[in-house]
Amino acid sequence: MTSRTVLSSSDIDRAITRISHEIVESNKGTKDLVILGIPTRGVWLADRIAKSIADHYPEFEVEESLGRLDATMYRDDLSINPTKAVTPTDIPKGGISGKTVVLVDDVLFSGRTVRAALDALNEFGRPSAVRLAVLVDRGHRELPIRADFVGKNLPTSLDERIFVRLNESDEENSVVIEG
């Protein structure tokens, strides 16, 4: 099996910075902006994006705008993968109703995780808009879902696997393709 690094730590940092600026530009500022990470690595990426926004736009308050959304119980594959652990959902105090919500995940593949996240989001209010930010879009969609903000498009074969490694869990920052 071959393995190749497609994003280094500095590549990931640049992608996070670019995505954060694109989010603010798309939203026409930081007003009513909520960033929700999808566990596991999406939560850490959302944290990095929110901190990058705050670094460049001081009016953005990370504590008031950052959360996590666990969509496990909304997945359509629980009968196939019933051991997936449920983690807490944390919606910012101001809620999501009337806000622009940016869902953040590490890899966009079939689109099923994002579909589940959209279903889960309905439990917490009605955002004015929902956007999707991903570090990697690898293609092979099974549902009509696309990311609004993408760190890197990586066309892959179905035989290949993408591994996103982040300091928070893996003690390194990289994106690797194996296959």
Backbone as JSON, one array per atom type, in Angstrom:
{
  "sequence": "MTSRTVLSSSDIDRAITRISHEIVESNKGTKDLVILGIPTRGVWLADRIAKSIADHYPEFEVEESLGRLDATMYRDDLSINPTKAVTPTDIPKGGISGKTVVLVDDVLFSGRTVRAALDALNEFGRPSAVRLAVLVDRGHRELPIRADFVGKNLPTSLDERIFVRLNESDEENSVVIEG",
  "N": [[0.85, -1.17, 0.0], [0.63, 2.15, -0.91], [1.57, 5.37, 0.34], [1.02, 8.82, 0.57], [1.79, 12.15, 1.43], [-0.38, 14.79, 1.16], [-1.12, 17.25, 2.12], [0.73, 19.39, 4.07], [1.65, 20.49, 7.4], [1.92, 23.32, 7.28], [0.48, 23.77, 4.93], [-2.1, 23.08, 5.75], [-2.5, 25.04, 7.72], [-2.51, 27.35, 6.09], [-4.76, 26.8, 4.52], [-6.8, 26.86, 6.46], [-6.67, 29.57, 7.24], [-7.35, 30.81, 4.79], [-9.95, 29.73, 4.35], [-11.25, 30.83, 6.6], [-11.24, 33.58, 6.0], [-12.75, 33.52, 3.63], [-15.21, 32.68, 4.62], [-16.01, 34.86, 6.23], [-16.09, 36.86, 4.27], [-18.12, 35.86, 2.57], [-20.24, 35.96, 4.34], [-20.47, 38.62, 4.64], [-19.19, 39.94, 6.74], [-18.87, 39.43, 10.34], [-21.16, 39.34, 11.8], [-23.85, 37.65, 13.35], [-22.81, 35.08, 12.88], [-22.19, 31.67, 13.16], [-20.15, 28.98, 14.03], [-20.0, 25.59, 13.67], [-18.58, 22.59, 14.6], [-18.28, 19.28, 13.31], [-18.05, 16.28, 14.99], [-15.26, 14.06, 14.69], [-12.76, 15.37, 14.08], [-13.69, 17.6, 12.76], [-14.56, 19.3, 14.76], [-12.19, 20.23, 15.91], [-11.1, 21.51, 13.7], [-13.06, 23.47, 13.3], [-12.68, 24.98, 15.6], [-10.11, 26.0, 15.08], [-10.68, 27.51, 12.78], [-12.52, 29.39, 13.82], [-10.86, 30.71, 15.67], [-8.99, 31.79, 13.91], [-10.63, 33.54, 12.48], [-11.27, 35.3, 14.57], [-8.71, 36.32, 15.08], [-8.27, 37.92, 12.85], [-10.52, 39.47, 12.66], [-11.46, 41.3, 15.04], [-13.94, 41.83, 16.27], [-15.32, 39.47, 16.29], [-16.51, 37.05, 18.43], [-15.28, 34.26, 19.79], [-16.18, 32.54, 21.88], [-18.9, 33.01, 21.92], [-19.74, 32.14, 19.5], [-18.92, 29.65, 18.61], [-19.35, 26.14, 18.35], [-20.35, 22.67, 18.67], [-21.66, 19.94, 16.79], [-23.16, 16.98, 17.09], [-24.05, 14.45, 14.96], [-24.63, 11.81, 15.07], [-26.92, 10.21, 15.83], [-28.62, 10.73, 13.78], [-27.75, 9.56, 11.54], [-27.88, 7.52, 8.59], [-26.77, 5.06, 8.58], [-26.64, 3.63, 10.93], [-27.5, 1.05, 11.5], [-25.64, -0.46, 10.22], [-23.25, 0.39, 11.33], [-23.32, 0.34, 14.36], [-21.79, 0.94, 16.6], [-20.77, 3.46, 16.79], [-19.83, 6.16, 18.73], [-21.79, 8.45, 20.62], [-21.41, 11.89, 21.02], [-21.33, 14.92, 23.02], [-23.5, 17.61, 21.99], [-22.99, 21.02, 21.44], [-24.37, 23.97, 21.4], [-23.96, 27.39, 20.74], [-24.74, 29.95, 23.21], [-26.45, 31.98, 22.19], [-27.93, 30.62, 20.35], [-29.05, 29.28, 17.13], [-31.0, 30.2, 15.48], [-31.99, 32.33, 12.88], [-29.38, 32.9, 12.28], [-26.27, 32.69, 10.41], [-25.05, 29.61, 9.86], [-22.11, 27.79, 9.87], [-21.18, 24.69, 9.06], [-18.57, 22.49, 9.91], [-16.31, 20.12, 8.72], [-13.9, 17.43, 8.42], [-13.37, 15.78, 6.1], [-15.1, 15.65, 3.06], [-17.05, 13.29, 1.6], [-19.14, 10.98, 0.76], [-21.31, 12.51, 1.47], [-23.14, 11.87, 3.35], [-22.7, 12.22, 6.13], [-22.92, 14.99, 6.35], [-25.58, 15.32, 5.54], [-26.84, 14.09, 7.69], [-26.03, 15.85, 9.69], [-27.38, 18.18, 8.91], [-30.0, 17.36, 9.38], [-29.86, 17.0, 12.17], [-29.37, 19.62, 12.95], [-31.83, 20.86, 12.67], [-33.12, 20.37, 15.06], [-32.37, 22.36, 16.75], [-33.1, 24.89, 15.97], [-33.84, 27.43, 13.46], [-31.75, 28.31, 11.15], [-30.73, 31.24, 9.26], [-29.17, 30.73, 7.09], [-27.22, 27.96, 5.96], [-23.98, 26.87, 5.7], [-21.17, 25.01, 4.37], [-18.0, 23.98, 5.37], [-15.03, 22.36, 4.56], [-11.98, 20.59, 5.09], [-10.93, 18.81, 3.22], [-12.15, 17.82, 0.09], [-13.05, 14.99, -1.36], [-14.58, 13.96, -3.39], [-16.87, 11.62, -5.0], [-19.61, 11.74, -4.29], [-22.72, 10.73, -2.89], [-25.02, 11.96, -2.38], [-26.77, 15.04, -3.13], [-24.84, 17.19, -2.27], [-22.62, 19.85, -1.61], [-19.54, 21.47, -0.77], [-19.15, 24.77, 0.51], [-16.86, 26.05, 1.22], [-13.63, 25.05, 0.74], [-10.67, 23.45, 1.67], [-8.88, 21.84, 0.17], [-9.32, 20.26, -2.91], [-9.35, 16.91, -3.6], [-9.29, 14.67, -5.86], [-10.04, 11.27, -5.77], [-9.62, 7.69, -5.93], [-12.02, 5.09, -5.3], [-10.74, 3.12, -3.94], [-8.8, 4.32, -2.46], [-7.83, 5.86, 0.66], [-8.35, 8.61, 2.82], [-6.53, 10.26, 5.26], [-6.81, 12.47, 7.8], [-4.74, 14.13, 9.86], [-4.4, 15.65, 12.92], [-2.91, 17.91, 15.24], [-4.27, 17.96, 17.7], [-5.21, 15.39, 18.16], [-3.53, 13.57, 16.95], [-0.92, 14.28, 17.16], [0.41, 15.47, 15.06], [0.2, 17.46, 12.08], [-1.27, 16.8, 9.14], [-2.36, 15.69, 5.88], [-2.99, 12.66, 4.47], [-2.91, 10.37, 1.76], [-3.76, 7.05, 1.3], [-3.4, 4.05, -0.49]],
  "CA": [[0.0, 0.0, 0.0], [1.42, 3.38, -0.96], [1.09, 6.47, 1.16], [1.66, 10.09, 0.22], [1.29, 13.32, 2.12], [-0.9, 15.76, 0.19], [-1.13, 18.55, 2.8], [1.63, 19.48, 5.22], [1.14, 21.33, 8.48], [1.8, 24.7, 6.8], [-0.62, 23.78, 3.96], [-3.34, 23.07, 6.54], [-2.64, 26.37, 8.31], [-2.91, 28.29, 5.03], [-6.15, 26.48, 4.14], [-7.65, 27.36, 7.55], [-6.7, 31.03, 7.12], [-8.12, 31.15, 3.59], [-11.35, 29.39, 4.62], [-11.81, 31.79, 7.55], [-11.5, 34.82, 5.27], [-13.85, 33.26, 2.7], [-16.45, 32.63, 5.41], [-16.37, 36.23, 6.61], [-16.46, 37.57, 3.05], [-19.42, 35.34, 2.15], [-21.24, 36.41, 5.32], [-20.41, 40.09, 4.67], [-18.8, 40.31, 8.1], [-18.96, 38.37, 11.35], [-22.44, 39.44, 12.51], [-24.75, 36.49, 13.3], [-22.06, 33.95, 12.34], [-21.99, 30.56, 14.1], [-19.3, 27.92, 13.49], [-20.26, 24.32, 14.37], [-17.77, 21.47, 14.14], [-18.85, 17.93, 13.33], [-17.01, 15.43, 15.6], [-14.3, 14.47, 15.71], [-11.79, 16.35, 13.6], [-14.39, 18.83, 12.38], [-14.62, 20.16, 15.94], [-10.89, 20.9, 16.04], [-10.97, 22.43, 12.57], [-13.96, 24.6, 13.58], [-11.99, 25.78, 16.61], [-9.04, 26.71, 14.39], [-11.3, 28.51, 11.9], [-13.07, 30.45, 14.67], [-9.74, 31.49, 16.21], [-8.43, 32.54, 12.79], [-11.54, 34.66, 12.23], [-11.08, 36.26, 15.67], [-7.4, 36.97, 14.92], [-8.33, 38.9, 11.77], [-11.73, 40.28, 12.83], [-11.55, 41.33, 16.51], [-15.33, 41.88, 16.75], [-15.84, 38.1, 16.35], [-16.3, 36.45, 19.74], [-15.23, 32.8, 19.64], [-16.99, 31.87, 22.91], [-20.32, 33.22, 21.61], [-20.02, 31.76, 18.11], [-18.34, 28.34, 18.29], [-19.99, 25.0, 18.99], [-20.17, 21.35, 18.05], [-22.94, 19.31, 16.46], [-23.04, 15.55, 16.87], [-25.14, 13.99, 14.11], [-24.6, 10.34, 15.09], [-28.25, 9.6, 15.9], [-29.35, 11.08, 12.55], [-27.1, 8.87, 10.42], [-28.69, 6.47, 7.98], [-26.0, 3.82, 8.57], [-26.49, 3.13, 12.3], [-27.69, -0.4, 11.53], [-24.39, -1.04, 9.72], [-22.17, 0.8, 12.22], [-24.02, 0.74, 15.58], [-20.88, 1.21, 17.71], [-20.3, 4.85, 16.75], [-20.14, 6.81, 20.0], [-22.46, 9.74, 20.59], [-20.71, 12.89, 21.83], [-22.24, 16.04, 23.31], [-23.69, 18.74, 21.08], [-22.85, 22.27, 22.19], [-24.82, 25.09, 20.58], [-23.68, 28.65, 21.46], [-25.85, 30.5, 24.0], [-27.38, 32.77, 21.37], [-28.66, 29.72, 19.46], [-28.74, 29.33, 15.7], [-32.12, 30.77, 14.72], [-31.7, 33.59, 12.24], [-27.93, 33.07, 12.11], [-25.6, 31.91, 9.37], [-24.32, 28.52, 10.49], [-21.12, 27.11, 9.04], [-20.81, 23.36, 9.53], [-17.18, 22.22, 9.57], [-15.91, 18.71, 8.81], [-12.56, 17.24, 7.88], [-13.41, 15.24, 4.73], [-16.4, 15.47, 2.41], [-16.97, 12.1, 0.76], [-20.44, 10.62, 0.2], [-22.28, 13.54, 1.82], [-24.09, 11.34, 4.33], [-22.49, 12.87, 7.43], [-23.47, 16.34, 6.26], [-27.04, 15.18, 5.54], [-27.23, 13.82, 9.08], [-25.83, 17.09, 10.44], [-28.48, 19.08, 8.57], [-31.17, 16.87, 10.12], [-29.63, 17.3, 13.59], [-29.44, 21.07, 13.12], [-33.25, 21.22, 12.79], [-33.53, 20.23, 16.46], [-31.88, 23.49, 17.54], [-33.58, 26.17, 15.48], [-33.92, 27.63, 12.02], [-30.77, 29.29, 10.71], [-31.07, 31.96, 8.03], [-28.42, 30.04, 6.04], [-26.27, 26.95, 6.41], [-22.85, 26.7, 4.79], [-20.32, 23.87, 4.7], [-16.56, 24.14, 5.19], [-14.3, 21.1, 4.75], [-10.56, 20.66, 4.78], [-10.69, 18.03, 2.01], [-13.28, 17.29, -0.68], [-12.47, 13.9, -2.15], [-15.48, 13.51, -4.44], [-17.66, 10.39, -4.82], [-20.84, 12.06, -3.59], [-23.92, 9.9, -3.05], [-26.13, 12.89, -2.16], [-26.5, 16.33, -3.79], [-24.27, 18.1, -1.27], [-21.3, 20.35, -1.97], [-18.99, 22.38, 0.22], [-19.02, 26.17, 0.14], [-15.48, 26.43, 1.5], [-12.83, 23.82, 0.65], [-9.23, 23.62, 1.79], [-8.21, 21.19, -0.96], [-10.05, 19.23, -3.66], [-8.46, 15.78, -3.86], [-9.95, 13.57, -6.55], [-9.49, 10.0, -5.32], [-10.34, 6.49, -6.33], [-12.72, 4.51, -4.16], [-9.8, 2.25, -3.23], [-7.91, 5.12, -1.63], [-8.35, 6.39, 1.92], [-7.78, 9.89, 3.23], [-6.33, 10.37, 6.71], [-6.53, 13.81, 8.29], [-4.08, 14.02, 11.16], [-4.33, 16.96, 13.54], [-2.16, 17.93, 16.5], [-5.14, 17.73, 18.85], [-5.42, 13.95, 18.41], [-2.55, 12.71, 16.29], [0.41, 14.84, 17.4], [0.98, 16.01, 13.83], [-0.76, 18.05, 11.15], [-1.04, 16.4, 7.75], [-3.39, 14.93, 5.2], [-2.3, 11.59, 3.77], [-3.72, 9.44, 0.96], [-3.23, 5.69, 1.23], [-4.16, 3.22, -1.42]],
  "C": [[0.9, 1.24, 0.0], [0.75, 4.47, -0.14], [1.8, 7.74, 0.71], [0.97, 11.23, 0.96], [0.87, 14.35, 1.08], [-1.05, 17.16, 0.79], [-0.2, 18.47, 4.0], [0.98, 20.35, 6.29], [0.95, 22.77, 8.0], [0.69, 24.82, 5.74], [-1.97, 23.84, 4.68], [-3.56, 24.45, 7.16], [-3.09, 27.39, 7.28], [-4.36, 28.06, 4.61], [-7.12, 27.01, 5.19], [-7.79, 28.88, 7.46], [-7.55, 31.45, 5.93], [-9.6, 30.89, 3.81], [-11.97, 30.42, 5.56], [-12.12, 33.12, 6.87], [-12.67, 34.65, 4.3], [-15.2, 33.24, 3.43], [-16.92, 34.04, 5.74], [-16.8, 37.02, 5.38], [-17.84, 37.15, 2.57], [-20.54, 35.85, 3.04], [-21.35, 37.94, 5.38], [-20.13, 40.6, 6.08], [-19.0, 39.15, 9.05], [-20.29, 38.38, 12.11], [-23.29, 38.19, 12.26], [-24.1, 35.27, 12.66], [-21.83, 32.92, 13.43], [-21.19, 29.48, 13.38], [-19.54, 26.67, 14.31], [-19.41, 23.21, 13.77], [-18.51, 20.16, 14.28], [-17.77, 16.99, 13.88], [-16.49, 14.39, 14.62], [-13.4, 15.58, 15.19], [-12.44, 17.65, 13.12], [-14.5, 19.81, 13.54], [-13.31, 20.92, 16.09], [-10.66, 21.88, 14.89], [-11.86, 23.67, 12.77], [-13.32, 25.53, 14.59], [-10.88, 26.62, 15.95], [-9.59, 27.81, 13.49], [-11.82, 29.67, 12.72], [-11.95, 31.33, 15.24], [-9.07, 32.32, 15.11], [-9.32, 33.75, 12.45], [-11.33, 35.73, 13.31], [-9.75, 37.0, 15.56], [-7.47, 38.1, 13.89], [-9.51, 39.86, 11.89], [-12.04, 40.33, 14.33], [-12.98, 41.39, 17.07], [-15.95, 40.49, 16.89], [-15.49, 37.49, 17.7], [-16.41, 34.93, 19.64], [-16.18, 32.13, 20.62], [-18.49, 31.95, 22.6], [-20.72, 32.6, 20.28], [-19.57, 30.37, 17.72], [-19.07, 27.24, 19.05], [-19.66, 23.71, 18.27], [-21.53, 20.7, 17.87], [-22.71, 17.83, 16.18], [-24.27, 15.05, 16.12], [-25.28, 12.47, 14.13], [-25.99, 9.72, 15.02], [-29.11, 9.9, 14.67], [-28.77, 10.38, 11.32], [-28.01, 7.77, 9.88], [-27.95, 5.13, 7.94], [-25.8, 3.24, 9.97], [-26.67, 1.62, 12.37], [-26.42, -1.12, 11.05], [-23.24, -0.79, 10.7], [-22.74, 1.27, 13.56], [-23.09, 1.14, 16.73], [-20.35, 2.64, 17.72], [-20.78, 5.57, 18.01], [-20.81, 8.16, 19.78], [-21.68, 10.69, 21.51], [-21.65, 14.06, 22.05], [-22.32, 17.05, 22.16], [-23.63, 19.99, 21.94], [-23.18, 23.42, 21.25], [-24.52, 26.37, 21.37], [-24.94, 29.21, 22.11], [-26.9, 31.24, 23.18], [-28.18, 31.93, 20.4], [-28.26, 29.89, 18.01], [-29.85, 29.98, 14.88], [-31.76, 32.15, 14.18], [-30.24, 33.86, 11.97], [-27.46, 32.34, 10.86], [-24.75, 30.87, 10.08], [-23.37, 27.9, 9.47], [-20.8, 25.79, 9.71], [-19.4, 23.08, 9.05], [-16.91, 20.74, 9.75], [-14.53, 18.57, 8.16], [-12.59, 16.81, 6.42], [-14.85, 15.14, 4.25], [-16.26, 14.33, 1.42], [-18.34, 11.84, 0.16], [-21.49, 11.72, 0.43], [-23.24, 13.1, 2.92], [-23.92, 11.94, 5.72], [-23.1, 14.26, 7.43], [-25.0, 16.28, 6.24], [-27.54, 14.94, 6.95], [-27.09, 15.08, 9.93], [-26.94, 18.1, 10.15], [-29.76, 18.66, 9.3], [-31.05, 17.21, 11.6], [-29.81, 18.79, 13.87], [-30.88, 21.54, 13.31], [-33.76, 21.16, 14.22], [-33.24, 21.5, 17.26], [-32.32, 24.85, 17.04], [-33.57, 26.22, 13.97], [-32.93, 28.72, 11.62], [-31.26, 30.04, 9.48], [-30.34, 31.33, 6.85], [-27.5, 29.02, 6.69], [-25.23, 26.79, 5.32], [-22.02, 25.52, 5.26], [-18.87, 24.2, 4.38], [-15.89, 22.79, 5.47], [-12.83, 21.33, 4.42], [-10.28, 19.98, 3.45], [-12.02, 17.61, 1.39], [-12.7, 16.24, -1.61], [-13.38, 13.37, -3.25], [-16.28, 12.29, -4.03], [-18.96, 10.62, -4.05], [-21.95, 11.08, -3.91], [-25.18, 10.75, -2.89], [-25.77, 14.23, -2.8], [-26.04, 17.39, -2.79], [-22.9, 18.55, -1.78], [-20.84, 21.33, -0.9], [-18.91, 23.79, -0.35], [-17.58, 26.65, 0.27], [-14.65, 25.16, 1.59], [-11.36, 24.16, 0.78], [-8.5, 23.06, 0.58], [-9.17, 20.18, -1.59], [-9.05, 18.14, -4.0], [-9.24, 14.66, -4.54], [-9.26, 12.25, -6.17], [-10.23, 8.86, -6.0], [-11.05, 5.95, -5.09], [-11.83, 3.58, -3.35], [-8.87, 3.02, -2.29], [-8.63, 5.6, -0.37], [-7.63, 7.68, 2.24], [-7.68, 9.89, 4.75], [-5.96, 11.82, 7.03], [-5.95, 13.64, 9.69], [-3.91, 15.44, 11.7], [-3.62, 16.86, 14.89], [-3.02, 17.54, 17.7], [-5.33, 16.25, 19.17], [-4.28, 13.08, 17.91], [-1.11, 13.18, 16.44], [1.15, 15.25, 16.12], [-0.16, 16.59, 12.99], [-0.39, 17.58, 9.76], [-2.3, 15.75, 7.21], [-2.66, 13.95, 4.31], [-3.31, 10.77, 2.99], [-3.0, 8.09, 0.99], [-4.08, 4.9, 0.26], [-3.3, 2.53, -2.42]]
}
